[in-house]
Amino acid sequence: MKVTFNGSVKGEANVRKAGGGSGSSSSRRAVRAIRSEIRRGVRRIRRDLRKARRDIRRNVRSELRRELYSDRFANFIRGAVANNEPFREIALGLVNEAVQVETSAGAVSGTLIEVGTDYMVVRETPSTILVVPFRNVEAIQPL
């Protein structure tokens, strides 16, 4: 039910009378109708907001999925991971010195004895030699 008011309000015409005549019950009905219409409007707005929130979430997920599985992003990650040149340059300057190498599997300490194009060789003990690929290196520091 939609209630509209096209008249004008003047002075005491809008005040309920103490006797409670027919004017008071009709004004209560009008107030109830207005409140009911407001409640329906609020429910409609809340429903629309929930729908908009669902749509936004769905769109964001879709765009993220599209971007994360794109060739462009895959190439970016490959380039970031495959860039071992800085570690190789550092390792070349530390040959025959004691180093600590942080890898994805843990820390390795020993003497750096060889540097290849994509690996380095660390002697941990006289009987233990480790070949560490640069793709697994996270940090290198002299001891």
N, C-alpha and C positions, 0 to 999 in steps of 0.2 A: 504494500500500500504506500503510495507516494502522497505526501501531504504538502500542499503549497498554500501560501498565504499571499493574497493579492491586495488585501485591504490596507488600511492604515491604523495605527495605534494612537489613541488620544487619551491623555489624562487617566481617568479612573476606569475607563471602559475595559481595561485589561486586568483589573484587580478583581479577584474572586470575592464574592459577597459572603459575609459571615453566615447568612441563612442557608447557604448551600443550595441554591435553586438549580434550574436546568443548565445555567451557564457554567457552573462548577464541574459538572460531570462531563460536559462536552469539552471543556478545556483540559480535563484530566485525560480524556480519550485522545485529544490532540497531542498532548505531551507524551503519552504512551506511544502513539503512532510515530512521533518524531524520534523518540528514543529507539524504537524498534528499527526504524529506517537507518539510524546512525549505526546501530549494532550490525545490521546487515552490510552496511557500507564498510565498516571496519573489518568484518569477516572476509568480505570480497577483497579488500586491500591486502590482508594477511595472506589469503590464498594466492593472490597475484605475486606477492613478494616471494613466497615459497617456490612458486613455479619459476620466477626469474632467477632465484638462487640456484635451483636445479639446472636450469639452462646454462647459467654462467659456469657452474662446475663442469657440466658435460662439455661445453665448448673449450674450457681451459684444458681439461684432460685430453680432448681430441687434438688440440694444437700442440700440447707437450708431446703426445705420442708421435704425431707427425714429425715434429722437429727432432726428437731423440732417435727416431728410426730412419732419419733421412741420410742420404749419402753424404751430404755436406757436413753434418755433425760427425759422422763416422770418420770422414777424412780429417776433420779437425782433431779428433781424439787420437787417431793414428799418428798424426804429425806431432802432437804434444808428447805422446808416449815414446815415439821412435827417435826423438831428438836426443841422442846419446852423446853428441859431439862435446858438450861441456864437460861431462864426466871423463871422456877419453882424454881431452886436453889436460885436465887436472891430473889424471893418472900418469900421463906421459912425464909430467914434471916431478912425480914422486917415485919413479922407478928406483929400486934398491933402497927404499926407505921404509921405516915402520909406519903403517897406516891402520886406520880403523875405517871399515867400509860398512855403511848401513844398507842392508838389502831388504827386500820384501819378506825374506825368511828370517831375518835377525841380523845381529852385528857380527862382523868378521874382523879379527885383528891379526896382523902379521906383517911380513915384508912383501911389498909389491915387487914381483920379480919379472913380470912380462906384461905388455899391453898390446893387444891385437886390435883389429878394426872394430869388433863388437864385443870384446871380452877383455878381462884382465886376470892375471894369475897371482894369487896371494899364497905365500908359504906361511901357514899358521905355526907349525912346529917343524923340526927337521924332517919328520916323516909324513907330514900332512900338507898337501898342496890342493888349493881350491881354484877352480875355474869359475869366475863370476861374470855372467853376461851383463853388459851395460844396461840392458832393459830392466834388470832387477835391482839396479843400484839406485838408492835414494839419496845417499850422501857419502862423501869421501873426505877424510881429514887426516893430516899427519899426526903422529903420536910424539 
